[in-house]
Each structure stands twice: as C-alpha cells, then as structure tokens.
Amino acid sequence: MFPKVPDQHKTGMPLVPNGLGVIYVLFTTVYLFLVYFSGVSPVSNGVSAPLTLAVCILFGGFMGLLDDWMDLKWRYKAFMPLIAALPLIYLARADALRTTISLPLIGTIQFGNWYYFLIIPLIVMIVTNTINMLGGLNGLETVCPAIVIIALMTLSQSYMILMLGPLLLWLTLAVLNVQGKIFVGNAGSFAIGMTIASFAVITDLKLSLLISILPYIFNSSLILLTIFLTHKRAKVMFDGKKLVSDHRRSLVTLVTHNRPLTERQTVTIISLIIAVFALTAVFIDLPWPLFA
C-alpha cells in the first residue's frame, strides 16, 4: 500500500515502507471529531478546540503528502503552513487568549493584535518547518517530537484529552520507526509539527513551546546559515556500521563530528538533548504548589 524507499543508514539499504504518517493524520482526525461529539472538550464562543486542531493537522498531512509526491522546494514549504494559522487565529480571538508572553529576565511582552496576525502565523511556520528539518535518521522524526508533545500535555491537563489517543498511536509508530520497519515521511513530520504548534497555541503555552523546541531552532539555524554562507549542505557519512561527519552543519553532523556513532546512539543523544529542554520547560511553567 505504501511506496518503499531505501534505508540509507542500514547495511544493504533495505527497502522500508514510507509515508505511514498518513495513518496518524487519519486516526487523529477521527479521534478529535469523536472528542468533539462527546462534549468532553471545552468550546468557547462556538469555537471548538478539537475541530480547530483537526483542521490544522489535516492541512499538515496534506502539505506533507504534496512534498512526498512533488518534492516541493523550500521556498514553498516554508510559507505553506501559514494557511493553517487561520483557524488558530479565529480560535485565539474567540477565546480571548492572552496576547502576552512572559520571558525570564526580560519580563512580560504585550503583543496586542500583533499576536493574532503575526505571532501565531510565525509559531505555526517556524515549528512546522523546524521539526520537519530534523530528520533523516530512524527515530528523529518520531521520538523527538513525542518528547515535546508529552511536555506540553503535562502542562495542560485540561486539554490532555485532545492528544491522548494521537500520542499513543504516534508512540506506536515511533517504536516501528526506531526499529527501521517504517518511515512516517513528510506527511507525518509536517502533521506532527502542526500538531505541536496548534496544541501550544490552543493551550496558550507559548514560553514552554519556545524552550522545548530550542534544539530544533538551533538545528534549522545552523543548516540555513551554512547554506547561505557556504552554499553547502549537511551530510552524514555511513561506513556500513556507524555514522560520522567531517563538518558541523546540523545537529546530527555536530553530534557525529569526528565521532563515529551508530544510528541509534546518535538518535538517543539528540533525543536526550531535546528531553533536557522539554523538562526545563515543564519545570519553569509547572505550578509551584505542585513542588510543595
């Protein structure tokens, strides 16, 4: 049912089914509609959080499918997520979400209407693209985003019902992905990126999101700066057993620079880095009485 592509970091480059992220998109959409009809999710001023999240994830999956089929250029992929920001803008205005963000050592920044028409689109665009850019190894596109989702769910228990089912399915796909049995493809990475961005906006967890995805932002910044300044792309070499790189043009090549590691070791190190930032976000935003 799914096209097979070679696993370039395995001996013999076995063919692996690609695009299994479509299953996540379809399951999550049905799940969110069932949550909506069950009436257990909050609805403000006639705007439903599960339906808004479902629309955003559907668009993320559609955008990923387009990329899988047509190999879209980055100038198109970078700005296409802005369309998915429209339902989030509508929900944010109807819910009267806080248009401020409190930053450590800086204080509270008031964005006013700029939050709806500038900050939300930027959140969607940046999060979706940065998560898509950290991939290429079995587990990076599944395990790492799952860590961020779990952190955000921990901080928003009233909205946890929205992600319980999708998270369980995503973790199942992650196990299969780590084992090298499936790839989620761009449909999966874009959909999960859209999930994280949309869930953070709906739950009003702007600072937590920012802290959690700092490794993603660092990876994308390193890749883009290298391309703009040197016109060279990041590439990791595989000698049949281990990965190694002779440059530092991405988070993956930074970890493996002159340091041969297996694919699983590399993914584990990067996952631990993201886990540290996600735990930091939880620690900062978690209500202090819980520590008493």
N, C-alpha and C positions, 0 to 999 in steps of 0.2 A: 504493500500500500504506500510506503514511503520510499522516496529515492535514497539510494545508498551512496555514501561518499567515503573515500579512504581516510582512515585514522592515521594521520601522518606521523604521529609520535608513538606508534606501536611497531614492533618488528613485523615486517611483511606487509605493513599498511592494510590491515583487514578492512573490508567494506562494512560500514555501520549505517543503520537507518537514520536519516536526518529529518528534521522538521517536526519532531514529536511535541514541540511546544504548542502545536495546534490543539492537542488534547487538553492542555492546560487552559487554553482560551475558551474552548467549547464547554468544558466542565465548569469553569469558573462563572461563565455567563449564566448557565442554567442554575447553578448554585445561588448566585446573587438574586436571580429572579425569584427563586423559591424563598429566600430570606425576605425579600420584599413582600411577597404574597402572604407570608406567615405573620407579618406585622410585628416582628420582634426587633426590627431596626428602627432607629429614630428617623422621623420625617419632619422637616421644618418648612413651614410656609408652602407646603405642597411639593417640596423638592426632596427626592429620596436619595439617600447616600448610596445604597446598594445599586440602584439603577444608574446613577451617575458613574460609579466605579465600573459597572459592567460595560457602559458605553466606551469609557476610556480604554479598558482592556481589549475590547473588540477592535478598536482602532489600532492599538499597539500591535495586535496579532495580524491585522490586515497589512499594516505597514511592513512588518517583518516578512510576510508572505511575498509582498511585492519585491522586497530586497532579495529574497531567496530565488524568485523567478527571474527578475530582471537585473539583478546586481546593480542596484541604484548607486549613483555617485553620492559622495558625502555631502555635497552642497544641497542635495535634495533631502537626504536623510536627516540632516542637521535641523531643518526647519519644519519638516512634516509634522512632528509632534505638536506643534503649536495649534493645530486644528483640534487636537484632543483637549486643549486647555479651555475651550469654550464652555463645555458643560461644567467644568470645575469653577469657572468664573461665575456662572449663573448660580451654582450651589453656594459659593462663598458669599455672594451678595445677599442671597435669600436667607442664609444662616447668620448673616452679620458676623462672620468670623473676624477675629482680631486682625487688624491691619498693621500690627506692630511685631517686632522681633527683638527679643532681649539677648544681647551678646555679652559674654563675660568681659570685664574690664572696659567695655565701651558703654554699656547701658542700653536703654530702650530706644529703638529707632521707629519712628512713626512714618509709614508709607502713604497712608490715606488711600485715595482711589488708585494710586500707582500700584498698590498691592494687587488689585484685581487685574489690571490691564498690562502690568509689566512683570511683577514678581512671580505670579502664578505661571504665566507662559514660560518664563525663564526656568522656573523649577522643573516644569514638565520637559522642556527641551534639554536642559543640562543633565538631569537624572537619567532620562531615557537613553541619551546618546553615550554618556559615560559608562553606564552599565553594559551597553552593547559593545563598547570598545575593549573592555577587559574580558577577553575570551581566548579561544584557541587551544585550551587545554581541558581535558576531561575534569569537570568539577567547577571550573572558574565561573561558568555561566549559570550554574545551578546552586552550588553550595554557598558561594559568597553572597548572592542576593538573598538567599534564605536567612542568613545571619542578620541582615539588615531588617528584613520583614519581621523576624521574631523580636528584635529590639523595639521596633515601632509598636508591635502588638502588646508588648509588655507595658508600654507607657500609655496605652489607650484601651483599657479593658472593656469600656462600654461599647467600643466598636469592634472588639475582638471577633465577634460572630461573623463579621464580613469576611475574615481571612482564615477561619479555622479549616474549612473544607479545602479551599485552594492551597493552603500551606501543606496539608497532609499529602495532597496529590503532587505538589511540587517537590516535596522531600522524597517521595517515591521515584519521581523522575530523576532526582539528584543521585539517588543510590545507583540507578541503572546507568546514569551518565558517568559517574565516577568509575564504575566497573568497565566502561568502554562499550556498553551494549547499545546505547542510543546517543544521538545528539538532539538537543532541543531546537537548534537552528536559530536564525534571526527572528522567526515568529515567536519563539519562546523568550529570547533575550529582550526583544522590544516589548513584548507583552508584560514581562515581569518588571522591566524598568518602568513602564507606565503604571503598573500596579503600585510600586513603591512610591512614585511621585504623587499619584492620585490619593493613595491612602494617607500620606503625610499631610496633604492639603486638607482632606476631609476631616482628619483628626486634629488639625492645627498643631502639628509637631514640626515646625519649621527648623528650629535650632537642632533638635535631635536628628533630623534628616541630614542637615548640613554636616554635623560632626560624624555621623555614620558613614557618609559617602566621601569623606576626605581622601581616603586612598584611591577611590575611583577618579576623583578630580585630579589628584596628583598624576595618576597614570595617563589620563587624557591630555593633561597639560604637557607632560613630558613627550608624548607622541607627537602632538601638534607643533610644539616648539622645535622639535628635531626636524620635522618635515619642512617647516617654514624656513628654518635657518640653514639646514644642510641638505634638504631635499632627499633625505634617506629615511627609510622605514625600519622599524624594529623587526628583528628576525632572530629567532632562537634556533640553534642547530641541534640535530638529533643524531647521535652516533650509533644508534641501534639499541642502546641501553639507557643513556642519560641525555639530559638537555644541558646545553651550555651556550653562552653568548660571549662575544668579544666587545660588546658595547653596552651602553646604558640608555636605551631609547624608549623604554616602557618599564612598567613594574615587573613584568616577567623577566625581561633581559637584565634588569637591575638585580634581581634575586639570583639569577643564574650566571651573572658576570664572572667569568674565570672560576666558576664554582659548579662543576658538574653535579646535577641533581636529577633524580628520577622525576617523571611527570607528577607522580603522587606527592613526592616531597615538596615540589615547587608549589603545587596547589595547596598543600597543607600550610606552608609558610605564609602564603598570601591570605589564606582564609583566617589564620591566626591574627594577622595584621588588621584585617577588617573587623574581626571579633573584638580586638582591643578598643578600636574606635567606637564600635557599637555599644560595648559595655560602658565606655566613658559617657556616651550619650544617655544611656539609661541611668547611670549614677547621677548625672547632672540634673536630669529632668524628673527623676522619680521623687514623689512627695516625701519630704524629710521625715514625717511621722512614722513612715514605714521602717526607718532605720532605728527608731527609738526602742 
